[in-house]
Amino acid sequence: PAELLTLQGLCCTTAHSDSASSSLFVFHPEGNECINANAKYCGECIQAGAKCGWCKDPNFLKQGETVSTRCDELQSLIKRGCAEAEIENPHGTHKIIKDKPVTNRSKGAEKLKPEDITQIQPQKLSLTLRSGEPQSFNLKFKRAEDYPIDLYYLMDLSYSMKDDLENVKNLGTSLRVEMSKITSDFRIGFGSFVEKTVMPYISTTPAKLLNPCTGDQNCTSPFSYKNVLKLTEDGKKFNTLVGQQHISGNLDSPEGGFDAIMQVAVCGEQIGWRNVTRLLVFSTDAGFHFAGDGKLGGIVLPNDGKCHLENNVYTMSHYYDYPSIAHLVQKLSDNNIQTIFAVTEEFQPVYQELKNLIPKSAVGTLSANSSNVINLIIDAYNSLSSEVILENSKLPEGVTIAYTSHCKNGVVSEGENGRKCSNISIGDEVMFSISVTSKGCPKQGKPETIKIKPLGFTEEVEITLNFICECECHKEGVKNSPKCHFGNGTYECGACKCNEGRVGRKCECSSNDVATEDMDRTCRKDNGTDICSNNGDCVCGTCECKKRDNPEERYSGPYCECDNFNCDRSGNKLCGGHGRCECRVCICDPMWTGSACDCSLDNSTCMATNKQICNGRGTCECGICKCTNPKFQGPTCETCPTCPGVCVEHKECVQCRAFGTGEKKDTCEQDCSYFHLIKVKDRDKLPQPNDASYPLMHCKERDTNDCWFYYTYAVNNNTEKEVHVVETQDCPAGPDIIPIVAGVVAGIVLIGLALLLIWKLLMIIHDRREFAKFEKEKMNAKWDTGENPIYKSAVTTVVNPKYEGK
């Protein structure tokens, strides 16, 4: 439909209230936000971020440091020598002022006034906000039993709705019976609308103004909106007044329903709205006009959103244009009205798009049966009341709000979905976690008030926002203090806050005299040419050092000649990671020394396994052994690559004692009694490294007869030398002569036969090649074998060329 295309084109210009506030504002500073703020006083510092603190110790600043270096992260200030008691770091708070519990009341219980029923808790609280520090609280919502309902039925009385008017005439009593199942306090009202009473929406001829219908149809005069019945508990009165209504008519298909909805929303006193659940049933079989369409009738003045009912009739339809969708959304939300669109099936897509733009609204199909109309209203009410959506008023500049919903069955949602919970039955409790954050302070710094409420409900939470814009020590500030160069500033929080036109750490200079040649002279070290060593600015004759991108790196000194980042490095670490850099010199930690603090005074790393420093064969320097004996090396001088191995060293003694052989067999008792010998049957019986509780060496050696023998050498826990040796040697066996001779003879014979076969094969191949050649030459002979091929006749015959044969 054309109306749907127009509505879709308009939706992008429609805004929900403060949609940007649905997500928490996250600030990502580059580097240290406290230092980047370049704060000149304490209040400015604490507004830079929640991690920032201000050191108010008067003696905190070193020479060359600016006042802004008092502002830094807490750990950095403590590390630089500021006591925790001297750090200003205020925190926000929250205080609940009104916390009336939600109402626990069942249907049929004692009737309460609407204002005595509580569905949201708490109702009022106060938040004190520190910049960048969120303050959170929980909000509880519970649908109350037997909650009062006001329902206003707004009906299109153009001629096409004639059949539907008959269905509505008995709606009052029937609807009251059905609604009594939901609430015992129900009121109903009725209103009707047609169209603006100007061309081209209606015909303005006198006859058509009296009866806009054609033929013999008797219709009432056209009108924009009429409040027929104020909200009442009397269902019979509803039926009587609706039964007296007559159909009317207009020229174009879209109707002036938006004018009527606006008046129903803003004319609370005439309609009779109470602070209860407010339902508006909008019944039509056509589309609608919205802002801008009034130009067709020469109406260009925007709708003012105010009540203009006189004798229950809208009197300014010819003066004000139709309201926009956004304007309508705002007024319905402000007045807590939930809308139910009861429309024909043809226009349902149009109103479905409209529903997506209006929070807490529903769409149902209008039929020709009055009972279906009642069911439509009941179903739409249940759908609307089963969902709670939180909405906040406009937020002050710099304030953001974030929602987290804790709904039924443990469902937790954040972001835009954190505002709402669905499928809530009567008596169900849901919880919302709400976090409010401020960045900086509002310009005035005065308390602000915001409100949060569930859409479609009159109850709300009132939140007073207070802002921490100054430190506590600000209250103790001394104006025109003598500490600030004869009263040129306010002394607060350990520093001078200069009056306008004064600069310097103690406000000792006028801003007009900052860059004079005389003052620059005192900023040159040793009368050199560089001002403040090119690492700072000369302010009032005193160097104020520049800041580095890395907040941990600083220039210092009276001429900014010192820094804490240009010291010697070791292992790519400043001062080897074992000291601090002061004025380009490393101040080492205990047990470390050297220009880069890379020389350890701890000799535990030089201790050898025999508990001697460097195995007694070297000296320990900076935790590393310097071996004095060139034969030894390694971290503890215990490795000797050129020394004879353990196995070779004890081979001769093991051989003579175990087998009675070897070079020392004659002197075995004298030379080889220094170890305890244990014989085992085979190699599997030798002790293994994993089995012994002390180190041992496995050895494999060969004697003069080429026999291998196996043993282990170890020093046990009692410092006794032990040798385990296999009692049998592995000796090579002698060669078997017969197989060798037989193999040689057989080899010779086989080789001879092979040679003969090869020779015979070559001869056969040669003969076949010669025979093939002979056959080929024989086939090439072309002459006659009966005539001599070299014979030549003696007769020569010559023909006379002139002879013509005559």
LINFENCOR-V623489 format. One record per residue. OMEGA is omega in whole degrees, -180 to 180 (NA if undefined). Layout:
# LINFENCOR-V623489
omega
OMEGA
OMEGA
This chain:
# LINFENCOR-V623489
omega
-179
-180
-179
179
179
-179
179
178
-178
-170
-177
179
-178
-176
171
-177
173
-180
-179
-177
-175
-179
-177
179
-178
-178
-179
-179
173
-177
-177
-177
-179
180
-180
-179
180
-173
-180
178
-170
-179
179
-179
-175
176
-178
-179
-176
-178
-172
175
-177
178
-178
177
-177
-176
-175
-174
173
-177
180
-180
180
180
-177
178
172
-178
-177
175
-170
-177
179
178
180
-180
-180
172
178
180
-178
-180
-178
-177
175
-179
-177
180
178
180
170
-175
178
-177
179
-173
180
-178
176
-174
173
-173
-179
180
-179
179
-178
-176
-179
172
-180
-179
179
-180
-178
179
-177
-176
2
-178
-178
177
-179
179
173
-170
168
-176
177
-178
-178
172
-173
174
-180
178
-179
176
179
176
-177
174
172
-178
-177
-179
170
-179
179
-177
-178
-170
174
-179
172
-168
-178
-179
-176
-179
-177
179
179
-179
-175
-173
178
-175
-173
-177
-179
-179
179
179
-178
-178
178
176
-179
-177
177
-178
-175
177
-176
177
-176
175
-179
180
174
-174
174
-174
177
174
4
-177
176
175
-175
173
-176
-178
-179
176
177
-179
-175
-177
-179
177
-178
-180
180
-177
179
-179
180
179
-179
178
180
175
-174
-175
174
-178
-176
176
-175
180
179
178
177
-179
-177
-177
178
179
-180
-177
178
-179
178
-178
177
-173
-175
-176
177
-177
-179
-176
-179
175
-178
180
-180
-179
177
-177
-171
-179
-175
-178
-180
-180
179
180
170
177
-179
175
-176
180
176
177
-177
-173
-180
175
-178
178
-174
170
174
-171
-179
-180
-180
180
179
179
180
-180
-176
-177
-178
179
-175
177
179
-178
179
178
172
-174
177
178
178
-170
-174
-178
180
-174
-178
178
174
177
175
179
-180
179
179
178
-179
-177
177
179
-179
-177
172
-179
176
-171
175
-180
176
-171
178
-175
-179
-176
-178
177
180
-177
174
175
178
178
-179
180
-178
179
178
175
-179
-180
176
-178
180
-180
-176
-177
-177
180
177
176
179
179
178
-178
-179
-179
-180
178
179
179
-179
-175
180
180
176
180
180
179
179
176
-178
-176
175
-179
178
-179
177
-177
180
-177
170
-177
175
-171
-179
177
175
-180
-180
-179
179
180
-179
178
178
179
-169
172
-178
178
180
178
178
-179
180
175
173
-175
175
172
-175
-179
-179
-178
177
173
-175
180
173
-175
-179
-178
-178
177
178
179
173
-179
176
-180
172
-179
179
179
-178
-178
-177
176
179
-176
175
-179
173
-173
175
-178
-180
177
177
-178
178
-179
-178
-178
-179
179
179
-177
176
177
-179
175
176
173
-179
179
177
180
-180
175
174
-178
179
173
-167
173
-179
179
-180
179
-179
-178
179
177
-173
-176
170
-178
179
-174
-172
-171
178
-177
-179
-180
180
-178
-178
-180
180
-180
178
179
179
-178
-176
176
179
177
-177
-180
-178
179
179
-180
179
178
180
-180
170
-170
178
177
177
176
176
-176
179
-178
-176
167
178
-179
-178
178
-179
-178
-178
172
-177
-178
-179
176
178
-180
176
-176
-179
178
179
-177
177
-176
-176
179
179
-177
177
179
174
176
-179
172
-169
173
176
179
175
179
-178
-178
178
179
-178
-180
-178
176
179
-177
-179
179
180
-175
179
-179
178
176
176
177
179
176
-180
-175
179
179
-179
179
180
176
-179
-179
170
-173
179
177
-175
180
-176
-180
-176
-177
179
177
-180
-179
179
-176
-177
179
177
-178
-180
-177
180
-177
-175
-176
-174
-179
178
-178
-177
-178
-178
-173
179
179
176
-175
-177
-178
180
-179
-172
-176
-179
-171
-168
179
-173
179
179
-175
178
-179
176
-173
-178
-174
179
-179
179
177
-179
-178
-178
-177
-176
178
-180
-178
177
-176
174
-176
175
-176
-179
-180
-176
178
-178
176
178
173
-172
179
175
178
-179
171
-174
-176
178
-179
175
179
-177
176
172
-176
175
-171
178
180
173
-179
179
179
179
-178
176
-170
-174
179
-180
-179
-180
179
-179
-179
180
179
-180
-179
-178
179
179
178
179
179
179
180
179
-179
-180
-180
179
180
179
179
-179
-179
-179
178
-179
180
178
179
179
-180
180
-180
179
-180
-177
-179
-173
-174
178
-175
179
-177
-180
-176
-179
178
179
-178
-179
-176
176
-179
-179
180
179
-178
-180
-177
-175
177
-179
NA
